[in-house]
Amino acid sequence: MPYCSSLTDSEWEIMEPILHQILPTKKQGRLPSNWTKREILDGIFYQLKNGCNWQDLPG
């Protein structure tokens, strides 16, 4: 179940192309990330909304 701070699908459709434009492309040879860009943004928004410690973010 998403949190109230999580991006909706329509919000993510707007954000995803913007992230591809502003973030550098990933170099080959690195391990794949444990989290998607959407999960990272949701974590940032959750932290900003609730003001909790980074260690207290939900899994």
Order of alpha helices (4+ residues) and beta strands (2+ residues): alpha-alpha
